[in-house]
Amino acid sequence: MVEFYEFTASDVPQFVSFYEKYLNSGVHVGEDIAALFDAGEYFGIKAVCDGECAGFLTLMEGLSLTIPHPEVEREILALIGSSRFVTVDAFMISPKFREKGIGHALCERVNAQLLSRGVDMFVVEIWVYPDHSSPALCIYEKMGQCLYKKELPGFYSASSKYGILCPVCGSECRCGACMEVIRIPS
């Protein structure tokens, strides 16, 4: 049985463990996430299956990219204008629980959470591996209408400059990103 809970301060250590295993690690990852949560800028949903953490989908207020890309940020902000929006920070499902519909269920719950907060758009930075696969792309595109999409090869190439270590490539990241702005159906 899968249960869903709002992300809380007590989830931060487990979340950081997932983050470092499935997304990226670095000297300040845990501290940064805790600070954002304490500031009220970080929220999301946790999935638990039979008492075991299955995954997380977390978001941040406003625009926040892993690696600064000013030209992309300007394009996105020009499109969104004065609308309220969030950025997906992390979408992680433990390999043990993949292909079981948990990711889709997390997305549905997050969409409802966003609409209840008066947010109808989100920005997502979708990780694209060096082999050009992108495990989360199909899920995000089912969350709403894509208003903006841009492929960015080598997006994370400067990650080591920011103290970020890629779990796929190590310190010499070759991963790209696909940036999207998605409008949630009301």
C-alpha positions as CSV (number, residue, x, y, z in Angstrom):
1,M,0.0,0.0,0.0
2,V,1.3,3.4,-1.0
3,E,0.7,6.4,1.3
4,F,1.6,10.1,0.6
5,Y,2.6,12.7,3.0
6,E,3.5,16.4,2.9
7,F,7.3,16.9,3.1
8,T,8.3,18.0,6.6
9,A,11.4,19.0,8.5
10,S,11.7,15.5,9.8
11,D,12.0,14.2,6.2
12,V,15.1,16.3,5.4
13,P,17.8,13.8,6.4
14,Q,16.2,10.9,4.5
15,F,15.5,13.3,1.6
16,V,19.2,14.4,1.5
17,S,20.2,10.7,1.4
18,F,18.0,10.2,-1.6
19,Y,19.3,13.4,-3.2
20,E,22.9,12.5,-2.9
21,K,22.3,9.0,-4.2
22,Y,20.0,9.8,-7.2
23,L,20.7,13.4,-8.1
24,N,23.9,15.0,-7.0
25,S,26.0,15.4,-3.9
26,G,28.2,18.2,-2.7
27,V,29.6,19.8,0.4
28,H,26.6,21.9,1.2
29,V,23.6,19.9,-0.2
30,G,22.1,19.0,3.2
31,E,22.6,22.5,4.7
32,D,21.2,24.2,1.6
33,I,18.1,22.0,1.6
34,A,17.5,22.5,5.3
35,A,17.9,26.2,5.0
36,L,15.4,26.4,2.1
37,F,12.9,24.3,4.0
38,D,13.3,26.5,7.2
39,A,12.7,29.6,5.0
40,G,9.4,28.2,3.8
41,E,10.6,28.1,0.2
42,Y,10.8,24.3,-0.1
43,F,7.8,21.9,-0.1
44,G,6.5,18.7,-1.6
45,I,5.2,15.2,-1.2
46,K,6.8,12.0,0.1
47,A,5.7,8.5,-1.0
48,V,5.8,5.6,1.4
49,C,5.2,2.0,0.3
50,D,4.6,-0.6,3.0
51,G,6.4,1.5,5.6
52,E,9.5,2.2,3.4
53,C,10.3,5.5,1.7
54,A,9.6,5.1,-2.0
55,G,10.3,8.6,-3.3
56,F,9.9,12.4,-3.2
57,L,8.7,15.2,-5.4
58,T,9.8,18.6,-4.1
59,L,9.5,22.1,-5.3
60,M,10.8,25.6,-4.6
61,E,9.2,29.0,-4.9
62,G,10.3,31.0,-8.0
63,L,13.0,30.0,-10.4
64,S,16.0,28.0,-9.2
65,L,18.3,26.1,-11.6
66,T,21.0,23.7,-10.4
67,I,23.6,25.6,-12.5
68,P,23.0,29.2,-13.4
69,H,22.2,29.8,-17.1
70,P,21.2,33.5,-17.3
71,E,20.0,33.4,-20.9
72,V,17.6,30.5,-20.2
73,E,16.4,32.1,-17.0
74,R,15.6,35.4,-18.9
75,E,13.6,33.4,-21.5
76,I,11.6,31.6,-18.9
77,L,10.9,34.7,-16.8
78,A,9.8,36.6,-19.9
79,L,7.3,33.8,-20.7
80,I,6.0,33.5,-17.2
81,G,5.7,37.3,-16.6
82,S,4.1,38.1,-13.3
83,S,2.4,34.7,-12.8
84,R,3.2,32.8,-9.6
85,F,5.2,29.7,-10.3
86,V,7.5,27.2,-8.7
87,T,10.5,25.1,-9.8
88,V,10.7,21.3,-9.4
89,D,13.8,20.7,-7.4
90,A,13.8,16.9,-7.1
91,F,11.7,14.0,-8.4
92,M,13.2,10.7,-7.1
93,I,11.8,7.2,-6.9
94,S,13.8,4.5,-5.4
95,P,14.6,1.8,-8.1
96,K,12.8,-0.8,-6.0
97,F,9.5,1.2,-6.5
98,R,9.8,2.3,-10.1
99,E,7.3,1.2,-12.7
100,K,4.5,0.9,-10.1
101,G,2.7,4.2,-10.8
102,I,4.1,5.9,-7.7
103,G,5.7,8.7,-9.8
104,H,2.4,9.5,-11.5
105,A,0.6,9.4,-8.2
106,L,3.1,11.8,-6.7
107,C,2.6,14.2,-9.7
108,E,-1.1,14.2,-9.3
109,R,-0.8,15.0,-5.6
110,V,1.7,17.8,-6.3
111,N,-0.5,19.3,-9.0
112,A,-3.4,19.4,-6.4
113,Q,-1.0,20.9,-3.8
114,L,0.1,23.6,-6.3
115,L,-3.4,24.5,-7.4
116,S,-4.4,24.8,-3.7
117,R,-1.5,27.3,-3.2
118,G,-2.6,29.4,-6.2
119,V,0.2,28.1,-8.5
120,D,-0.7,26.9,-12.0
121,M,2.7,26.8,-13.6
122,F,6.0,25.1,-12.8
123,V,9.5,25.0,-14.3
124,V,11.3,21.8,-14.5
125,E,14.9,21.1,-15.3
126,I,14.9,17.5,-16.6
127,W,18.1,15.6,-16.3
128,V,19.3,14.1,-19.7
129,Y,22.0,11.4,-19.3
130,P,25.1,11.3,-21.6
131,D,23.3,8.5,-23.6
132,H,20.5,11.0,-24.2
133,S,18.0,9.1,-22.1
134,S,15.8,11.0,-19.7
135,P,13.9,8.9,-17.2
136,A,11.4,11.5,-15.9
137,L,10.5,13.3,-19.2
138,C,7.4,11.2,-20.0
139,I,6.0,11.8,-16.5
140,Y,6.4,15.6,-16.5
141,E,4.8,15.9,-19.9
142,K,1.6,14.3,-18.5
143,M,1.4,16.9,-15.7
144,G,0.0,19.6,-18.0
145,Q,0.5,21.7,-21.1
146,C,4.1,22.4,-22.0
147,L,4.5,26.1,-22.7
148,Y,8.3,26.2,-23.2
149,K,10.8,23.5,-24.0
150,K,14.6,23.8,-24.6
151,E,17.2,21.1,-24.9
152,L,20.5,22.1,-23.3
153,P,23.4,19.6,-24.0
154,G,26.2,19.9,-21.4
155,F,24.0,21.8,-19.0
156,Y,25.8,20.5,-16.0
157,S,29.3,20.7,-17.3
158,A,30.2,23.4,-14.8
159,S,28.7,21.5,-11.8
160,S,32.1,20.9,-10.2
161,K,32.7,24.6,-10.1
162,Y,29.6,24.8,-7.8
163,G,30.7,21.9,-5.6
164,I,28.3,19.5,-7.2
165,L,29.2,15.9,-8.0
166,C,27.2,14.0,-10.6
167,P,26.2,10.5,-9.6
168,V,26.5,9.4,-13.3
169,C,29.6,11.1,-14.5
170,G,31.5,12.1,-11.3
171,S,33.2,15.5,-11.3
172,E,33.4,15.8,-15.1
173,C,29.6,15.9,-15.8
174,R,28.5,15.4,-19.4
175,C,24.8,15.4,-18.6
176,G,22.4,17.8,-20.3
177,A,19.0,19.1,-19.4
178,C,15.7,19.7,-21.0
179,M,14.0,22.8,-19.6
180,E,10.3,23.0,-19.6
181,V,7.6,25.3,-18.3
182,I,4.3,23.5,-17.7
183,R,0.8,24.8,-17.0
184,I,-1.2,22.6,-14.7
185,P,-4.8,21.9,-15.8
186,S,-7.3,23.4,-13.3
